Amino acid sequence: DVLGILREADAIVNEDLLKNNLVTKVAQVHVVLIPVDPDASQEAPTSKRSVVIRTFLTADFMTGVPVKPGNEVSCCMIHLSKTGYYSN
Protein backbone atom coordinates (compact mmCIF):
# COMPACT_ATOMS: atom_id res chain seq x y z
CA ASP A 1 0.00 0.00 0.00
CA VAL A 2 1.82 3.10 -1.29
CA LEU A 3 -0.18 5.57 0.83
CA GLY A 4 0.56 3.53 3.94
CA ILE A 5 4.30 3.65 3.20
CA LEU A 6 4.11 7.40 2.63
CA ARG A 7 2.20 7.91 5.89
CA GLU A 8 4.76 5.83 7.78
CA ALA A 9 7.65 7.79 6.27
CA ASP A 10 5.96 11.10 7.11
CA ALA A 11 5.35 9.97 10.70
CA ILE A 12 8.98 8.92 11.14
CA VAL A 13 10.27 12.23 9.74
CA ASN A 14 7.95 14.28 11.96
CA GLU A 15 8.86 12.18 15.00
CA ASP A 16 12.56 12.77 14.28
CA LEU A 17 12.00 16.53 13.90
CA LEU A 18 10.22 16.62 17.27
CA LYS A 19 12.84 14.45 18.98
CA ASN A 20 15.68 16.70 17.77
CA ASN A 21 13.88 20.02 18.45
CA LEU A 22 13.90 20.96 14.76
CA VAL A 23 10.17 21.69 14.38
CA THR A 24 10.66 25.43 14.86
CA LYS A 25 13.89 25.58 12.82
CA VAL A 26 12.76 23.78 9.65
CA ALA A 27 9.81 25.60 8.08
CA GLN A 28 8.69 23.05 5.49
CA VAL A 29 9.31 19.33 5.16
CA HIS A 30 8.02 17.45 2.15
CA VAL A 31 8.16 13.66 2.28
CA VAL A 32 7.85 12.09 -1.18
CA LEU A 33 7.99 8.54 -2.54
CA ILE A 34 9.64 8.06 -5.91
CA PRO A 35 9.70 4.83 -7.96
CA VAL A 36 13.47 4.39 -7.71
CA ASP A 37 15.23 1.38 -6.24
CA PRO A 38 19.03 1.76 -6.16
CA ASP A 39 19.39 -2.03 -6.14
CA ALA A 40 17.24 -2.62 -9.23
CA SER A 41 18.65 -3.53 -12.63
CA GLN A 42 17.35 -4.35 -16.10
CA GLU A 43 17.63 -8.04 -15.24
CA ALA A 44 15.98 -7.71 -11.83
CA PRO A 45 13.33 -4.96 -11.89
CA THR A 46 11.56 -4.08 -8.66
CA SER A 47 8.57 -2.15 -7.41
CA LYS A 48 10.35 -0.70 -4.37
CA ARG A 49 10.33 3.04 -3.82
CA SER A 50 12.76 5.54 -2.36
CA VAL A 51 11.89 8.21 0.18
CA VAL A 52 12.89 11.78 -0.57
CA ILE A 53 12.88 14.31 2.24
CA ARG A 54 12.92 17.95 1.10
CA THR A 55 13.45 20.46 3.89
CA PHE A 56 13.27 24.23 3.59
CA LEU A 57 14.19 27.20 5.80
CA THR A 58 12.09 30.35 5.52
CA ALA A 59 10.97 33.21 7.73
CA ASP A 60 8.27 34.64 5.48
CA PHE A 61 7.19 31.62 3.36
CA MET A 62 7.91 33.64 0.21
CA THR A 63 11.69 33.23 0.08
CA GLY A 64 14.00 30.68 1.61
CA VAL A 65 16.79 28.18 1.19
CA PRO A 66 16.99 24.38 1.22
CA VAL A 67 18.36 22.77 4.37
CA LYS A 68 21.83 21.33 3.86
CA PRO A 69 22.36 18.07 5.78
CA GLY A 70 25.26 18.50 8.16
CA ASN A 71 24.91 22.29 8.28
CA GLU A 72 21.47 23.35 9.48
CA VAL A 73 20.49 19.88 10.68
CA SER A 74 22.48 16.77 11.45
CA CYS A 75 22.82 14.00 8.88
CA CYS A 76 20.85 10.88 9.61
CA MET A 77 19.55 7.74 7.93
CA ILE A 78 15.89 6.95 8.22
CA HIS A 79 14.91 3.31 8.23
CA LEU A 80 11.27 2.61 7.56
CA SER A 81 10.98 -0.45 9.74
CA LYS A 82 7.89 -2.08 8.24
CA THR A 83 8.88 -1.59 4.63
CA GLY A 84 12.63 -2.05 4.65
CA TYR A 85 13.12 1.06 2.51
CA TYR A 86 15.91 3.46 3.24
CA SER A 87 16.67 7.10 2.61
CA ASN A 88 19.83 9.14 3.18
Disulfide bonds with the S-S distance in Angstrom:
none
